[in-house]
């Protein structure tokens, strides 16, 4: 009997820590007949922020990756899977088709939840870190709806054939995550290696959070060169809990009360606790940074500026060689550049868009160079890898 294990998060419940442990334990998991499909586990092994391997489950390339794993149980871990199911119900059918092709007879799903106020506060931090949010935490609490999404998943989960659902409250089990995770897999806890970094994807200090939030107001998504380096390079910096007013917390709980009751009915002892708190509701008036934080920030911001300057210099040189471009065409092209790069949410996207711009200019060698840089940041990007093949084919002719 072949089993598909789906750890679907959700967000801010220790997923990166678990994925770091999985990456360090791939060999021992195989000894227990569990394969963890992947392309690159380097960041996860280092304890850096990752999103797991869930995207592969919904990708056609997964069948090629699993060609030599016939008969093994299969493990996918990604908080993004939760959102994929909530946002696109057709993904339930994708899982059923995968199970049919791979001969899966049962699907075991693990969903970590978290007490609502604690989770909303942590989710706010994540929205600032990686989502480009520049709004206040009070505004965020007004739109928070994770318990409603959990309720929806519980109601829809049976669309996955032969599936069972285990719900664990991260707020109660955060100090024993690998215990609950290994128990769900049905393997000894000793199978899973403990990451060197005790905290993976830490939250920000209040000063870091405010710096990132205000920068987001100006630049949009910019966590790739502010929050990510701070969390990856300074994982042991003690984060700070930031909460809105008591009124804001109570209003959120009241709005979600029926969803919380529904989830608790199904989760039983692992359900939500109401965690309204007056602590951490006061705001600091002074922002402070340590020497280490200043060094990380200055290096990362400096590298970002230098990278953009070098890219624009290369772009200008390429344009200078294209004499057939008229002034109006050049202006239109630069407007296009600005529009595309303004929408880039991280370094991989920036270099990918630059590569596509050089492709438009007919400068394939530089396009290939830029796309290869993008690949270094996103090794499994389907568009990036496809374009590299196209460019290499063109240059070989």
Buried (B, 14 or more C-beta within 10 A) or exposed (E): EBBBBBBBBBBBBBBBBBBBBBBBBBEBBEEBEBBBBBEEBEBBBBBBBBBBBBBBBBBEEBEEBBEEBEEBBBBBBBBBBBBBBBEEEEBBEBBBEBBEEBEBEBBBBBBBBBBBBBBBBBBBBBBBBBBBBBBEBBEBBBEBBBBBBBBBBBEEBEBBBBBEBBBBBBBBBBEEBBEBBBBBBEBEBEBBBBBEBEBBBBBBBBBBBBBBBEBBEEEBBBBBBBBBBBBBBBBEBEBBBBBBBEEBBEBBBEBBEEBBEBBBEBBEEBBBEEBBEEEEBEEEEEEEBEEEBEEBBEEBBEEBEEBEEEBBEBBEEBBEEEEEBEEEEEEEBBEBBEEBBEEBBBBBBBBBBBBBBBBEBEBBEBBBBBBBBBBEBBBBBEEBBEBBEBBEEEEEE
